[in-house]
Amino acid sequence: MRQIIQSLRQQIANILPQEQLEQFRQRIVAQLDSLNLTPEEKTQWEEIRAQTKAQIQNILTPEQQEQFQILTSQSQGKLEAIKQLNLSEKQKTQMRAIIQSSRQQMANILTEEQLEQFRLKVFAQLENLGIGNW
């Protein structure tokens, strides 16, 4: 399943212009609101996001942090901005670990039903973009 998701991410990134890719990401995040998360789950979700942001900032040099701020303020998506930071191999490894851990923590918040509902909504968004028939 993880390979399928990674393949989909890559296909989406290759097909969509940056602006549409960011809109797609925003729509996906908005889908979380429809999952009826409890206040505690929403708090956990936000804590994970804040923790992830802090961890990413901690592995960037001051120059990279400044460049990241500039890129994201110019409506660059965070992942696209990160790609433009000329990260060292060590930073890339750390970044992958942070993002993977964050995704796992977020998935752990959701029940199996919520996770499946979220996946279906993501696939529906893909269909709306004409990327695939899921």
C-alpha positions as CSV (number, residue, x, y, z in Angstrom):
1,M,0.0,0.0,0.0
2,R,2.8,2.4,0.9
3,Q,4.4,1.9,-2.5
4,I,1.1,2.7,-4.2
5,I,0.7,5.9,-2.2
6,Q,4.3,6.9,-3.0
7,S,3.7,6.2,-6.6
8,L,0.5,8.3,-6.6
9,R,2.3,11.2,-4.9
10,Q,5.0,11.1,-7.5
11,Q,2.5,10.9,-10.4
12,I,0.5,13.8,-8.9
13,A,3.6,15.9,-8.5
14,N,4.6,15.2,-12.1
15,I,1.2,16.0,-13.6
16,L,0.0,19.0,-11.7
17,P,1.5,22.5,-12.0
18,Q,2.8,23.8,-8.7
19,E,-0.3,26.0,-8.0
20,Q,-2.7,23.1,-8.6
21,L,-0.5,20.8,-6.5
22,E,-0.8,23.2,-3.6
23,Q,-4.5,23.5,-4.1
24,F,-4.8,19.7,-4.1
25,R,-2.9,19.5,-0.9
26,Q,-5.1,22.2,0.7
27,R,-8.2,20.3,-0.3
28,I,-6.8,17.1,1.2
29,V,-6.1,18.9,4.5
30,A,-9.6,20.3,4.4
31,Q,-11.0,16.8,4.1
32,L,-9.8,16.2,7.7
33,D,-12.6,18.5,8.9
34,S,-15.2,16.1,7.5
35,L,-13.8,13.2,9.6
36,N,-15.5,14.4,12.7
37,L,-12.4,14.4,14.8
38,T,-12.9,14.9,18.5
39,P,-11.4,18.0,20.1
40,E,-8.7,15.8,21.5
41,E,-7.9,14.3,18.2
42,K,-7.8,17.8,16.6
43,T,-5.4,18.9,19.3
44,Q,-3.2,15.9,18.8
45,W,-3.2,16.5,15.1
46,E,-2.1,20.2,15.5
47,E,0.5,19.2,18.1
48,I,2.0,16.7,15.6
49,R,2.0,19.4,12.9
50,A,3.7,21.9,15.2
51,Q,6.2,19.3,16.3
52,T,7.0,18.4,12.7
53,K,7.5,22.0,11.8
54,A,9.9,22.5,14.7
55,Q,11.8,19.4,13.9
56,I,12.2,20.5,10.2
57,Q,13.4,23.9,11.3
58,N,15.9,22.3,13.6
59,I,17.7,20.5,10.9
60,L,17.9,23.5,8.5
61,T,20.8,25.9,8.6
62,P,19.9,29.6,9.3
63,E,20.3,30.3,5.6
64,Q,18.0,27.4,4.7
65,Q,15.4,28.6,7.3
66,E,15.4,32.0,5.7
67,Q,15.1,30.6,2.2
68,F,12.3,28.3,3.4
69,Q,10.4,31.2,4.8
70,I,10.7,33.2,1.6
71,L,9.6,30.3,-0.6
72,T,6.6,29.4,1.5
73,S,5.6,33.0,1.7
74,Q,5.6,33.1,-2.1
75,S,2.9,30.4,-2.1
76,Q,5.3,27.6,-2.6
77,G,4.1,24.4,-1.0
78,K,6.2,23.3,1.9
79,L,7.4,20.1,0.3
80,E,8.2,22.0,-2.9
81,A,10.1,24.6,-0.9
82,I,12.1,21.9,0.9
83,K,13.1,20.4,-2.4
84,Q,14.7,23.8,-3.4
85,L,16.9,24.1,-0.2
86,N,19.9,22.0,-1.5
87,L,19.7,19.7,1.5
88,S,22.7,17.6,2.4
89,E,22.3,13.8,2.3
90,K,22.2,13.8,6.1
91,Q,19.4,16.5,6.1
92,K,17.5,14.5,3.4
93,T,17.6,11.4,5.6
94,Q,16.5,13.3,8.6
95,M,13.7,15.0,6.7
96,R,12.4,11.7,5.4
97,A,12.4,10.3,8.9
98,I,10.6,13.3,10.3
99,I,7.9,13.2,7.6
100,Q,7.4,9.5,7.8
101,S,7.1,9.7,11.6
102,S,4.7,12.5,11.3
103,R,2.5,10.7,8.9
104,Q,2.5,7.6,11.0
105,Q,1.6,9.6,14.1
106,M,-1.3,11.3,12.3
107,A,-2.5,8.0,10.9
108,N,-2.5,6.6,14.5
109,I,-4.9,9.3,15.6
110,L,-7.5,8.1,13.1
111,T,-9.7,5.1,13.6
112,E,-9.7,2.5,10.8
113,E,-13.0,3.9,9.6
114,Q,-11.7,7.5,9.6
115,L,-8.5,6.4,7.8
116,E,-10.5,4.6,5.1
117,Q,-12.9,7.6,4.8
118,F,-9.9,9.9,4.4
119,R,-8.3,7.6,1.7
120,L,-11.6,7.5,-0.2
121,K,-11.8,11.3,-0.1
122,V,-8.2,11.6,-1.4
123,F,-9.0,9.2,-4.3
124,A,-12.2,11.2,-5.0
125,Q,-10.0,14.4,-5.3
126,L,-7.7,12.5,-7.7
127,E,-10.7,11.6,-9.8
128,N,-11.9,15.2,-9.8
129,L,-8.5,16.2,-11.2
130,G,-8.8,13.6,-13.9
131,I,-5.7,11.8,-12.7
132,G,-7.2,8.4,-12.4
133,N,-10.2,6.3,-12.0
134,W,-10.1,4.8,-8.5
